[in-house]
């Protein structure tokens, strides 16, 4: 890692050099930094929201190496090298070679690696959060992402996973063993909306004995490149991992994935992104003999039973609006028992009133700019056309929260569907949406047994399957729900829908969320 000074021209025409410095991250290929003649510049999101035209213009000039001497770069948080075809090839060669050696290391070495990574992430946590904020993540969202990385790399999580690696049994005088082995070289493609945090799902791949190539997205490469190069790679070096165990290259996405899936490419593709693209890539992987690991879209259900703590359930439902719901694992549809509906919705509306737009650096802000406000308006209009009543929100707003048809923020929007007869097959309910739009379906009064069965069917009808959660005061209802809900990588009862826990995976699901079905994991 190197730095470049921040410079600008003051009012007298003299060049000023600021003490603040900007990160420069080259590609990392088999442990060696590789400079480039092209870099992607990350402009701090605060500056982009307050003076978007000026800073986008400067970014384009900087990215094309056309910026004049003295150009103001005070809002440039860093720059990341664009990798080359040659770098991709070198990383493949080094990764295949290193994978065999790294896989042969004792499990205690890889355990030490995970423990040191966890400690390093804790030490570097503040800087990691600041880089996520610079990329546009509201601070509270960034802190939640860091918590997931720490829980996912804890000693308890590693030891639980290690207990699943191999089991031996004495049967009729023979020893029968079940053992999982690393696959080899893994190519990691994190999501664009949360690149750095989802890229850290590669830590378990390394802990299992695989080599890894991380490909940061060009849209937001800085935090991803930094955390792997400056936090994790030094730990790999300290435990004596071969140099090719890790490479980090911000290379052209389609050409890189095509090369990875060809003969002599990677052994496993770990892709985080949309279901449509991920499932197509999964099919290509199977055709080319590459193992697919897919972490895809979500359309999570949250169920509120009649004896639920309405305030706590509403607080969990409002987690939908983290990052303006542009996250796969937040609750995106709610089913409510009629006896508690009014109390729940009142609390949910109160939660929504506490949410506001603002700069990502503001510690009280949760909302992010919405990438597709037109799609939001169309989806909301369709819901209203099919009987939904708008309870909160519904408008685009500016940075200050004022109504603005061209605003980049969207108010937290809750719509109510009264009754389930002819529940419409519309996008707001059946598909993943990336807008702060939460449909709440209130069941018709009727026998509790019938309502509970219908709510289970509603949850299972979801084509996706990341997380599902239930709020109830009855252990009997919870057990009934848990035994019958058949989709979802994680099922949660009376706890934060998006909260992380040690031992439980942070991601992973069934159906369109992950391809092959995985049995749900229960968290009370």
C-alpha positions in Angstrom: 0.0 0.0 0.0 1.2 3.5 -0.9 -0.3 6.9 -0.6 -0.7 9.9 -2.8 -0.8 13.4 -1.4 -4.1 15.4 -1.6 -3.6 18.6 -3.4 -5.8 21.5 -4.6 -5.4 25.1 -5.7 -6.2 27.7 -3.1 -7.8 31.1 -3.8 -4.4 32.7 -4.5 -3.6 30.2 -7.2 -1.0 28.4 -5.1 -1.0 24.6 -4.8 -1.7 23.3 -1.3 -0.6 19.9 -0.1 -2.8 18.5 2.7 -1.6 16.3 5.5 -4.4 13.8 4.8 -3.3 11.1 2.5 -5.2 8.9 0.0 -4.9 5.1 -0.1 -3.4 3.6 -3.2 -3.9 -0.2 -3.5 -2.2 -2.1 -6.2 -3.3 -5.6 -7.3 -2.0 -8.4 -5.0 -0.8 -11.3 -7.0 0.7 -14.2 -5.1 1.8 -11.9 -2.3 3.3 -9.3 -4.6 1.9 -5.8 -5.2 1.4 -5.2 -8.9 1.0 -1.5 -10.0 -1.2 -0.5 -12.9 -1.4 2.3 -15.4 -5.1 2.6 -14.6 -6.8 3.1 -11.2 -10.4 3.4 -10.0 -10.8 6.4 -7.6 -13.2 6.2 -4.7 -14.8 9.6 -3.9 -16.2 9.9 -0.4 -19.9 9.4 -0.5 -20.5 12.5 1.6 -19.0 14.6 -1.2 -20.9 12.8 -3.9 -24.2 13.5 -2.1 -23.4 17.2 -1.5 -21.8 18.0 -4.9 -22.3 15.1 -7.2 -21.7 16.7 -10.5 -18.3 18.3 -9.6 -16.9 15.1 -7.9 -18.2 12.7 -10.6 -16.5 14.9 -13.2 -13.2 14.8 -11.3 -13.6 11.0 -10.8 -13.9 10.5 -14.5 -10.9 12.6 -15.2 -8.8 10.8 -12.6 -9.9 7.4 -13.7 -8.9 8.2 -17.3 -5.6 9.8 -16.2 -6.7 13.2 -17.6 -6.8 15.2 -14.5 -4.8 18.4 -14.6 -2.0 19.1 -12.0 -3.5 20.6 -8.9 -7.0 19.1 -9.3 -8.8 19.1 -6.0 -8.8 15.5 -4.7 -9.6 16.3 -1.1 -12.6 14.0 -1.2 -10.8 11.1 -2.9 -10.7 8.3 -0.2 -8.4 6.1 -2.3 -7.7 4.5 -5.6 -7.5 0.8 -6.6 -5.5 -0.7 -9.4 -7.3 -2.2 -12.4 -5.8 -5.6 -13.0 -4.7 -7.1 -16.3 -5.2 -10.3 -18.1 -1.6 -11.2 -17.3 -2.3 -10.7 -13.5 -5.3 -13.0 -13.7 -3.2 -15.7 -15.3 -0.4 -15.4 -12.8 -3.0 -15.6 -9.9 -4.4 -18.8 -11.3 -1.1 -20.4 -11.7 0.1 -19.4 -8.2 -3.3 -20.3 -6.6 -3.3 -23.8 -8.0 0.2 -24.4 -6.8 -0.4 -22.9 -3.3 -3.7 -24.8 -2.8 -2.1 -28.2 -2.6 0.5 -27.0 0.0 -2.0 -24.9 2.0 -4.4 -27.9 2.2 -1.7 -30.1 3.6 -1.1 -27.8 6.6 -2.3 -29.0 10.0 -5.8 -27.9 11.0 -4.3 -26.1 14.0 -2.4 -23.7 11.6 -5.6 -22.8 9.8 -7.4 -22.3 13.2 -4.6 -20.0 14.2 -5.1 -18.1 11.0 -8.8 -17.6 11.7 -8.2 -16.4 15.3 -5.5 -14.0 14.2 -7.8 -12.7 11.4 -10.6 -12.1 14.0 -8.2 -10.2 16.2 -6.9 -8.2 13.2 -10.4 -7.3 12.2 -11.2 -6.1 15.7 -8.1 -3.9 15.7 -8.7 -2.5 12.2 -12.5 -2.3 12.8 -12.7 1.5 12.9 -10.8 2.0 9.7 -12.8 -0.7 8.0 -16.0 1.0 9.0 -14.6 4.4 7.7 -13.9 2.9 4.3 -17.3 1.4 4.1 -18.8 4.8 5.0 -16.6 6.4 2.3 -18.2 3.9 -0.2 -21.7 5.0 0.8 -22.6 2.7 3.6 -24.4 4.5 6.5 -22.3 4.2 9.6 -24.8 2.0 11.5 -25.0 -0.3 8.5 -21.2 -0.5 8.3 -20.9 -1.3 12.0 -23.5 -4.1 11.5 -21.4 -5.5 8.6 -18.3 -5.5 10.8 -20.2 -7.4 13.5 -21.1 -10.1 11.0 -17.5 -10.5 10.0 -16.4 -10.8 13.6 -19.1 -13.3 14.5 -18.4 -15.3 11.4 -14.6 -15.5 12.2 -14.9 -16.2 15.9 -13.3 -19.1 17.7 -16.7 -20.6 18.5 -17.8 -20.5 14.9 -14.5 -22.0 13.6 -14.6 -24.8 16.2 -18.2 -25.7 15.4 -17.4 -25.8 11.6 -14.3 -27.8 12.3 -16.3 -30.4 14.2 -18.2 -31.1 11.0 -15.1 -31.6 8.9 -14.5 -35.3 9.9 -16.2 -38.0 11.9 -15.0 -41.5 12.6 -17.1 -44.4 13.9 -16.3 -48.0 14.9 -18.7 -50.3 13.2 -18.5 -54.1 13.4 -14.7 -54.0 13.9 -14.1 -51.5 11.2 -13.4 -47.7 11.3 -15.8 -45.8 9.1 -14.8 -42.2 8.4 -16.5 -39.2 6.9 -14.2 -36.4 5.9 -14.6 -33.1 4.0 -11.7 -31.9 1.9 -10.9 -28.5 0.4 -11.9 -28.1 -3.3 -8.7 -26.3 -4.4 -8.7 -22.8 -5.8 -11.8 -20.6 -5.2 -12.7 -17.5 -7.2 -14.6 -15.0 -5.0 -17.0 -12.5 -6.7 -18.6 -10.4 -3.9 -21.8 -8.4 -4.3 -21.6 -4.9 -5.6 -23.9 -3.4 -2.9 -21.8 -4.9 0.0 -18.6 -5.9 -1.6 -16.2 -5.8 1.3 -18.4 -7.6 3.9 -19.6 -10.3 1.5 -16.0 -10.9 0.3 -15.2 -11.8 3.8 -17.2 -15.0 3.3 -14.0 -16.1 1.7 -12.4 -16.4 5.1 -14.0 -19.8 5.8 -12.8 -20.9 2.3 -9.2 -20.2 3.3 -9.8 -21.8 6.8 -11.0 -25.0 5.0 -7.6 -25.2 3.2 -8.5 -23.6 -0.1 -6.6 -20.9 -2.0 -8.5 -17.8 -2.9 -8.7 -15.1 -5.6 -10.8 -12.1 -4.6 -12.2 -9.9 -7.4 -13.4 -6.5 -6.0 -16.1 -4.9 -8.1 -15.0 -1.9 -10.1 -18.0 0.1 -8.7 -16.6 -0.1 -5.1 -13.3 -1.8 -4.8 -11.4 0.1 -2.1 -12.7 -1.4 1.1 -12.5 -4.9 -0.3 -9.0 -4.5 -1.6 -7.9 -2.9 1.6 -9.3 -5.5 4.1 -7.8 -8.4 2.2 -4.4 -6.8 1.5 -3.8 -4.9 4.7 -5.7 -7.0 7.3 -5.9 -10.6 6.1 -2.8 -11.1 3.9 -0.4 -10.2 6.7 -2.0 -12.9 8.8 -1.6 -15.5 6.1 2.1 -14.5 5.8 2.5 -14.8 9.6 1.2 -18.4 9.7 3.5 -19.3 6.8 0.9 -19.8 4.0 2.4 -20.1 0.6 2.4 -16.8 -1.4 -0.2 -17.9 -3.9 -2.8 -18.7 -1.3 -4.4 -15.2 -1.8 -4.6 -12.9 -4.7 -6.7 -9.7 -5.0 -7.4 -8.3 -8.4 -10.0 -5.7 -9.6 -10.2 -7.1 -13.1 -12.8 -6.9 -15.8 -15.8 -8.9 -14.5 -17.0 -10.9 -17.5 -13.7 -11.7 -19.0 -12.3 -12.8 -15.6 -15.3 -15.0 -14.8 -15.1 -16.5 -18.3 -11.4 -17.4 -17.7 -12.1 -18.8 -14.3 -14.8 -21.1 -15.7 -12.5 -22.4 -18.5 -10.2 -25.3 -18.4 -7.4 -24.6 -16.0 -9.4 -21.9 -14.2 -10.7 -22.1 -10.7 -12.1 -25.2 -9.0 -14.9 -23.3 -7.3 -16.8 -20.1 -8.1 -18.2 -18.3 -5.0 -20.6 -15.7 -6.4 -22.7 -13.2 -4.4 -25.3 -11.3 -6.3 -28.7 -11.5 -8.0 -30.5 -14.8 -8.4 -31.0 -14.4 -12.1 -27.3 -14.0 -12.8 -26.2 -16.4 -10.1 -28.3 -19.3 -11.3 -27.1 -18.8 -14.9 -23.5 -18.8 -13.6 -24.3 -21.9 -11.5 -25.4 -23.7 -14.7 -22.2 -22.7 -16.5 -20.2 -24.0 -13.5 -21.8 -27.4 -13.7 -21.2 -27.5 -17.5 -17.5 -26.8 -17.0 -16.8 -29.0 -13.9 -16.5 -26.0 -11.5 -18.2 -26.2 -8.1 -20.7 -23.3 -7.7 -21.3 -21.7 -4.3 -24.1 -19.2 -4.7 -25.2 -16.5 -2.2 -28.1 -14.8 -4.0 -31.2 -12.7 -3.6 -33.7 -12.9 -0.7 -37.3 -12.1 -0.1 -37.5 -12.8 3.7 -40.7 -13.3 5.6 -41.4 -12.1 9.1 -44.4 -13.6 10.9 -46.1 -11.9 13.9 -48.4 -14.1 15.9 -51.2 -12.8 18.1 -49.3 -13.0 21.4 -46.1 -11.4 20.0 -44.3 -8.5 21.7 -45.6 -6.0 19.2 -43.0 -3.4 19.8 -40.1 -5.8 19.5 -41.6 -7.4 16.4 -42.1 -3.9 14.8 -38.5 -3.0 15.6 -37.3 -6.2 13.8 -39.6 -5.5 10.9 -38.1 -2.0 10.6 -34.7 -3.6 10.0 -36.1 -3.8 6.4 -34.9 -0.2 6.0 -31.2 -0.8 6.7 -29.5 0.6 3.6 -33.0 1.4 2.2 -33.7 -2.3 2.0 -30.9 -2.7 -0.7 -29.7 -5.8 1.2 -30.7 -9.3 0.5 -31.2 -10.5 4.1 -33.5 -7.9 5.6 -37.2 -8.7 6.1 -39.2 -7.8 3.0 -42.7 -9.1 3.6 -44.7 -9.4 6.9 -47.6 -11.7 7.9 -49.6 -10.5 10.9 -52.3 -12.1 13.0 -55.4 -9.9 13.0 -55.5 -9.7 16.9 -52.2 -7.9 17.1 -52.2 -6.1 13.7 -53.2 -2.6 14.8 -50.8 -2.5 17.7 -48.0 -3.9 15.5 -48.6 -1.4 12.7 -48.8 1.5 15.1 -45.4 0.6 16.5 -44.0 0.0 13.0 -45.1 3.5 11.9 -43.4 5.0 15.0 -40.2 3.2 14.0 -40.4 4.6 10.5 -40.8 8.1 11.8 -37.3 7.8 13.4 -35.7 7.1 10.1 -34.3 9.8 7.8 -31.9 10.3 5.0 -28.6 12.0 5.4 -24.8 11.7 4.9 -23.4 8.2 5.4 -21.0 9.6 8.0 -24.0 10.7 10.2 -24.2 8.1 13.0 -28.0 8.3 13.2 -28.6 7.7 9.5 -29.7 4.3 8.1 -31.1 5.2 4.7 -29.1 5.0 1.5 -29.8 6.6 -1.9 -32.1 4.3 -3.8 -30.6 3.0 -7.1 -33.9 2.6 -8.9 -36.5 5.1 -7.7 -38.6 4.6 -10.8 -38.8 0.9 -10.0 -39.9 1.8 -6.5 -42.7 4.0 -7.8 -43.9 1.4 -10.3 -43.8 -1.4 -7.7 -45.7 0.8 -5.2 -48.3 1.7 -7.8 -48.9 -1.9 -8.6 -49.4 -2.8 -4.9 -51.9 0.0 -4.5 -53.7 -1.0 -7.7 -54.2 -4.5 -6.1 -55.6 -3.2 -2.8 -52.7 -2.1 -0.7 -53.2 0.9 1.6 -50.1 3.1 2.0 -49.5 3.7 5.8 -46.2 5.5 5.7 -43.9 7.0 3.1 -44.4 6.6 -0.6 -42.3 9.6 -1.9 -38.8 10.4 -3.1 -37.1 13.0 -1.0 -33.8 15.0 -1.0 -30.9 14.8 1.4 -32.8 16.9 3.9 -35.9 14.7 3.7 -38.0 17.2 1.8 -40.3 15.8 -1.0 -38.5 15.9 -4.3 -39.5 14.1 -7.5 -35.8 13.9 -8.5 -34.6 13.0 -5.0 -32.2 10.0 -4.6 -33.7 8.9 -1.3 -37.1 7.2 -0.7 -39.2 7.5 2.5 -39.5 4.2 4.5 -42.8 2.9 3.0 -45.2 0.5 4.6 -48.3 -0.8 2.8 -51.1 -2.9 4.3 -53.0 -5.7 2.6 -56.2 -6.5 4.5 -57.0 -10.2 4.1 -55.4 -12.9 2.1 -58.2 -13.9 -0.3 -56.9 -13.5 -3.8 -53.6 -12.2 -2.4 -52.1 -10.8 -5.5 -49.1 -12.2 -7.4 -47.3 -8.9 -7.5 -43.7 -8.0 -7.2 -43.9 -6.4 -3.8 -44.9 -9.7 -2.3 -43.5 -12.4 -4.5 -40.2 -11.0 -5.7 -37.1 -9.5 -4.0 -37.3 -5.7 -4.2 -34.4 -3.4 -3.6 -36.5 -0.5 -2.3 -37.6 0.7 1.2 -41.1 -0.8 0.6 -42.5 -3.3 3.2 -45.8 -5.0 2.5 -47.7 -6.1 5.6 -50.4 -8.8 5.1 -53.0 -8.8 7.8 -54.9 -12.1 8.0 -58.7 -12.4 8.2 -60.1 -13.3 11.6 -60.7 -17.1 11.9 -59.6 -20.2 13.8 -56.0 -19.9 15.0 -55.1 -23.4 13.7 -56.2 -22.3 10.2 -54.4 -19.0 10.4 -51.1 -20.6 11.6 -51.2 -23.2 8.8 -51.8 -20.4 6.2 -48.9 -18.4 7.6 -46.7 -21.4 7.3 -47.8 -21.9 3.8 -47.2 -18.2 3.1 -43.7 -18.5 4.4 -43.0 -21.7 2.4 -44.5 -20.2 -0.8 -41.5 -17.9 -1.1 -39.3 -18.9 -4.1 -36.3 -17.5 -2.2 -34.9 -18.8 1.1 -32.4 -16.7 3.1 -33.9 -15.9 6.5 -37.4 -16.2 8.0 -38.4 -15.1 11.4 -41.3 -15.5 13.9 -42.5 -13.5 16.8 -44.6 -15.3 19.4 -45.0 -15.8 23.1 -46.0 -19.4 22.6 -43.4 -22.2 22.6 -46.0 -24.5 21.0 -46.6 -22.1 18.1 -42.9 -21.6 17.7 -42.3 -25.4 17.5 -45.2 -25.9 15.1 -43.8 -23.2 12.8 -40.2 -24.4 13.0 -41.2 -28.0 12.2 -43.2 -27.0 9.1 -41.3 -24.2 7.5 -39.3 -25.8 4.8 -37.4 -23.0 3.2 -34.7 -20.6 4.5 -31.1 -21.1 5.5 -31.8 -19.5 8.9 -35.1 -19.5 10.9 -35.2 -17.1 13.8 -37.6 -16.8 16.7 -38.1 -13.7 18.9 -34.8 -12.1 17.9 -33.5 -9.6 15.4 -34.1 -10.7 11.9 -30.7 -9.4 10.7 -28.7 -10.0 13.8 -25.6 -12.2 13.6 -24.7 -15.0 16.0 -21.7 -17.1 16.5 -21.9 -20.6 15.0 -24.8 -19.7 12.7 -23.8 -18.8 9.2 -24.1 -15.1 8.3 -25.5 -16.0 4.9 -26.8 -18.9 2.9 -30.2 -20.2 1.9 -32.4 -22.4 -0.3 -34.3 -22.0 -3.5 -33.5 -18.9 -5.6 -31.3 -17.7 -2.7 -28.7 -20.5 -3.1 -29.6 -23.2 -5.5 -29.6 -26.7 -3.9 -31.8 -26.9 -0.8 -30.2 -26.6 2.6 -32.1 -27.6 5.8 -33.0 -24.5 7.9 -30.9 -23.6 11.0 -32.9 -22.7 14.1 -32.1 -19.8 16.4 -34.3 -19.0 19.4 
